[in-house]
C-alpha cells in the first residue's frame, strides 16, 4: 500500500479550503467538516490503493471535501466547492 501520510492538511491545493470553511461556517464547524473530510479522504485511499498520483492529489481530496460539506449542509456542497475552485483559479 502507498504511503498514507498524504492528508488533506498537507495538500498544496486543498489546505486553503479550510480557511474558506472557517469563513463560511465558523471555526468549530469548519473543524468538524475538515475532520469528516479527512476520514473520507483516507477511506478513498484505502479503497483505491493503486490510485494514480493525480487522483490522490486532486480527485480524492475534492470528493472528500464535497462529501463532508454535503454531510453537514445538505445541498450546499456544490456551491461551496465551486466557489473554492473559482478562487483557486483566480489565485493561480
C-alpha positions in Angstrom: 0.0 0.0 0.0 1.2 3.5 -0.7 2.3 5.9 2.0 -0.8 7.2 3.9 0.9 10.3 5.2 -0.6 12.4 2.3 -3.6 14.0 4.0 -5.8 17.0 3.3 -3.9 19.3 5.6 -0.7 18.6 3.6 -2.4 19.2 0.3 -0.9 22.2 -1.5 -4.3 22.9 -3.3 -6.8 21.9 -0.7 -5.4 23.1 2.6 -6.7 26.6 1.7 -10.2 25.1 1.6 -10.2 25.0 5.4 -9.9 28.8 5.5 -12.9 29.0 3.3 -14.8 26.7 5.6 -13.9 28.9 8.6 -15.1 32.0 6.8 -18.4 30.4 5.8 -19.2 28.3 8.8 -17.0 29.4 11.7 -14.1 27.7 13.3 -15.9 24.9 15.3 -18.0 23.7 12.3 -15.0 24.0 9.9 -13.1 21.6 12.2 -16.0 19.2 12.1 -16.2 19.4 8.3 -12.5 19.1 7.9 -12.2 16.1 10.2 -15.0 14.3 8.4 -13.4 15.1 5.1 -10.0 13.7 6.3 -11.7 10.4 7.2 -13.4 10.3 3.8 -10.1 11.0 2.1 -8.3 8.2 4.0 -11.2 5.9 3.1 -10.8 6.6 -0.5 -7.0 6.0 -0.2 -7.7 2.6 1.4 -10.4 1.7 -1.1 -8.1 2.5 -4.1 -4.6 1.6 -3.1 -3.3 1.7 -6.7 -4.8 5.1 -7.5 -2.5 7.3 -9.5 -0.9 10.5 -8.1 -3.4 12.9 -9.8 -6.3 11.0 -8.2 -4.7 11.1 -4.7 -3.7 14.7 -5.0 -6.7 16.3 -6.6 -9.7 14.0 -7.1 -9.8 12.3 -3.7 -9.5 15.5 -1.7 -12.2 17.2 -3.8 -14.5 14.2 -3.4 -13.8 14.0 0.3 -14.5 17.7 0.9 -17.6 17.7 -1.2 -19.0 14.7 0.7 -18.1 16.3 4.0 -19.8 19.6 3.3 -22.8 17.7 1.9 -22.9 15.7 5.1 -23.2 18.8 7.3 -25.0 21.1 5.0 -27.2 19.2 2.6 -27.4 20.9 -0.7 -24.5 23.3 -0.2 -21.6 21.2 -1.3 -21.6 22.1 -5.0 -21.7 25.8 -4.4 -19.1 25.7 -1.7 -16.7 23.6 -3.8 -17.4 25.7 -7.0 -16.7 28.9 -5.0 -13.4 27.5 -3.8 -12.5 26.4 -7.3 -13.1 29.8 -8.7 -11.0 31.5 -6.0 -8.2 29.0 -6.6 -8.3 29.5 -10.3 -8.0 33.3 -9.8 -5.0 32.8 -7.5 -3.2 30.6 -10.0 
